[in-house]
Amino acid sequence: MLLFRRLPVLRDLLREGDYRRSFYAVWGKDNAVMYAPETDAEYHPFEQRLSIKACWGGEERYFIDGRTLTVDDDNYLIFNDRRTYGSSLRSARPVRSFSVFFRPGFAEEVLGGMLTPEDRILERGSQSENRAVEFGEHLRPHDKIVSPVLRYIAFHVDQGVDAAAWYEEQLSFLLERMLSSHRSTNKAVQSLSAIRPGKRRELYRRLNWGRDFIHSNYRQQITIDDMANAACLSKYHFIRLFHTLQGETPYRYLQQKRVAAAQRLLSTTNLTHVEIAEQVGFDHRSTMFRHMRRLTGRSGRQWRGQSLARTRV
C-alpha cells in the first residue's frame, strides 16, 4: 500500500536517479492513495491503473482522448485500467488533490466477491469469481454512494492514519460503492429511446461528453451548439436526450453549475460580486443574482452574509 501526502514532482520522475527507480519499482503494482494540497502540478500522459479522482477547493484538469475533463468540488472521475492520460493543476490557492489507484486485479476480485452467491462461498473457499470491470469515463456528480467514502478516506489521510490494512479495507468498500453506482447507470441508459442496447450505451456516452463539456467550460461563454458539438449530436437531439437523461435542459444545467461555483466563491473568498460573476461565466452580476435567486431562493448578498456570520461564530 502506497500513501502520498505530497504529489510526486514531475521533474524527479523524468530524471534518471534513485528516486525515479524506486518509484517505478512499486508504482502500478499495489494500491496507492494520494491526498495533498497543491498549487502547481503537471503530469505528462502516462498509462495508469484503474483510478478515481476528486479534488476540493479548486480544479484539476485531466486530458484523455483529445478531451479535457475538469474535476472540482461538484464531481469525481474514474479512469479504467491501462488508460493513458495527463493532468494539470494551477491555482493561486492550495487545491486538495485526491486520487486512488487500484492494484491490478483488485477490482475484479471485489466484483467477483459481490457476485458470488452466499451458498457458494464455502465451496469456493478463498477463490472468488473474477469478472472484468469497465467503468464509464466521465465526470460524475458527487453522490450519497461513492462520495462519502472518498471524503472518509481523505479525512483519515489528513489525520495521519498510516495503517495499510485499514486502507485496504476502505478501498475494498470504495470499489463496492463504485460498482454499485455503475450498476445504477444502467437504469439511466435504459431511459434513452434508442432501440438497440448498443446504441443506447453510445448515446449515453455522448451525452456525458456534452455534460463534461459544461463542467469543464462553464466559465466561458459557451452555447448549446458548442455543447451539442462536444457530444457529437445535432442540437435538436442533444437538447431532447439531455433533458431525458438529466431531467432538465442543457441551458438550465449550465446555469446550475455556474450558480454552484458562485456560491463557493461567495462563501470562501473576498472577491467582489462582479469578479465572481466574471469568473463563473455570467455576463453581469445582475444575471448571476437572478439565476441564484431563481435556483436557490437566496440572493448573492444573502449567501455572503451567511458565510460572514459563520466566520464570526
QUIWODA-V543654 format. One record per backbone hydrogen bond with DSSP energy under -1.0 kcal/mol. NH is the residue of the N-H (numbers start at 0). CO is the residue of the C=O. Records with the same first field share a line. If there is no record, write none. Layout:
NH=CO, CO
//
This chain:
1=30
3=32
12=8
13=9
14=10
20=16
21=17
22=18
23=19
25=22
26=22
28=25
31=100
32=1
33=98
34=3
35=96
37=94
40=88
42=86
45=84
47=82
50=78
51=99
52=76
53=97
55=95
59=70
60=87
61=68
62=85
63=66
66=63
68=61
70=59
74=71
75=139
76=52
78=50
81=47
82=79
84=45
85=62
86=42
87=60
88=40
90=38
94=37
95=55
96=35, 94
97=53
98=33
99=51
100=31
101=49
105=102
108=104
109=105
110=106
111=107
112=108
113=109
114=110
115=111
119=116
120=117
123=119
124=120
126=123
137=135
139=75
141=73
149=145
150=146
151=147
152=148
153=149
154=150
155=151
156=152
157=153
158=154
159=156
160=155
166=162
167=163
168=164
169=165
170=166
171=167
172=168
173=169
174=170
175=171
176=172
177=173
178=174
179=175
180=176
181=177
182=178
183=179
184=180
185=182
188=184
189=185
191=188
199=195
200=196
201=197
202=198
203=199
204=200
205=201
206=202
207=203
208=204
209=205
210=206
211=207
212=208
213=209
214=210
215=211
216=212
217=213
219=216
221=219
226=222
227=223
228=224
229=225
230=226
231=228
232=227
237=233
238=234
239=235
240=236
241=237
242=238
243=239
244=240
245=241
246=242
252=248
253=249
254=250
255=251
256=252
257=253
258=254
259=255
260=256
261=257
262=258
263=259
264=260
265=261
266=262
267=263
268=264
275=271
276=272
277=273
278=274
279=275
281=276
287=283
288=284
289=285
290=286
291=287
292=288
293=289
294=290
295=291
296=292
302=298
303=299
304=300
305=301
306=302
307=303
308=304
309=305
310=306
311=307
312=308
//
